[in-house]
Amino acid sequence: MLNGVKPEMKKELLTIKFLFIKRDKQTKQEQVEHAIKAIENILHFLKEHDLQSFLRDERTISACLYQFSIIGEATYQVENDILEKYPYPWYKIKSFRNFILHHYHGIEMKLVWDTATNLLPELKLLLEKILMEEFKN
């Protein structure tokens, strides 16, 4: 993780990580719950918008992109043998997370709007199904 980092910076970076990261590891069930919550957040953020007002609202765009990154990371943490039981292009979710983080300057915000408004409700239903079928209490 810290390859190529100057030795004097490693200690500082590890201290920062120690201060900001929770000590408890999230369960796979919690990861699915986080993805569902992120979808709910995006849908809530967009509730007051149409496409044009969304494109002008940098705060909402930023909030939505952050939530999309949570969806990507959370689903990445769920084992493939679970996700493969449910037909969905899971790789696209993970790829979009990487795109947001590494190619943020090239994101077409109209596609973010279209994805959020047209695809996220279906994904939420699927994640809720996974939660019920895979993590029954």
N, C-alpha and C positions, 0 to 999 in steps of 0.2 A: 504494500500500500504506500509506503513512504520511500520507495526506491527513487533515487535521483534527487532527494531532498537533502539540503545541507544539514550536517549533523546538529548544528546549533538550532536549526529550525524544527527538528524532529520532536524535541522535548516540548517546545511550545505548541506544536500541532497536536500532540498527544494530550496535553493539558486542556486545550480547547475542546477536543473530542470528549474528554472525561467530564468536562463541565456541562456540555450541552446534550449528551446522549443518555437516555434512560438506561438503567442497568439491566432491567428485565427484558428478556427476549419475547417478542410477540408470537403468539400461537398462530397457526394457519387460519384458524377460525377468526381470530382478531384481524388478520390481514384482509380477509374477505369482508369483514365488517367495516374496516377502514375504507376499502374501495367503495362500498355501498354509501358510506357517509360522504365520501368525496363527490360521488355522483349527485347525491342529494344537495350538497353545497352548491355545485355548479348549477343545477336546475333552479335552486333558490336565487342565486345571483342573477340568473338570466330572466327570471320571472317578470321583472319590470322593464325589460328591454325588447326592442325589435332589432333587426340586424343593424340598421344605421346607428341607433343609439349605442349599441354594443361596440361598434367599431370606433366610436368616439370616446369611449370610457376606458381609459388606460388602467384604472384601478380594478374594474371588473375583469378586463382581459388578463391582468396579472394574477388575480385571484383564481380565475378559471384555469390558467396554465399551471399554476401550482397544484391545484386539485387534480388535474390530468396527470401530473407527475406522480402524485400519490397513488392514483389508480394503477399506473404502470408499475410502480415499485411494489405495491401491495400484491398485484396479481403475479408478478415475477417471483415473489416469495412463496407462492402456493405451488406445491409439487405438480409437475406435468401429468403424473398419473391420475390426479384428480381432475385437472382441467381438460384432459383429453377425453374424458367421459361426456363432455358437454361441447357439442360442435359450435365453435366460434373461432374467428381468426385471432387467437390470443397473442400471436407474435406482433400483430399490428398495435396492440395496446402497449406492449413493451417497447416496440420500436418508436412509437410516438413519444413515450417518456424520454427516450434517448435523444430524439430529435429536438424536443423542447429544451433539454439541458445543454445540448452541444451545438445546435443550429438555430437557436432562438431568433436570430435575426432574419431567418428565411421562412418563418411561419406565416402562412396565409390565413389571416384571421377569419375570413369568411368560411373557410373550411373548418375552423374550430367551432364557429357558430353552428354550421350544418351538422357537424359530428355531435355536438352537445344536444342540439334540439331534436335530431332525428334518430341518433343511434344510442345515446345514453339511457333513455328509458327502457329500451330492450335489454341492454347490458345489465341494468339494475335488476330487472326481473330474473335474468339468468343467474346473477350472483346471489340473489335471494333464494333461488332454487338450490344452488350449490350449498348454501348455508344450511338449508333445511335437510337436504339429503345426505350431506357428508359430515355434518357436525351436529347431529341430533343429540340433545342432552337428555 
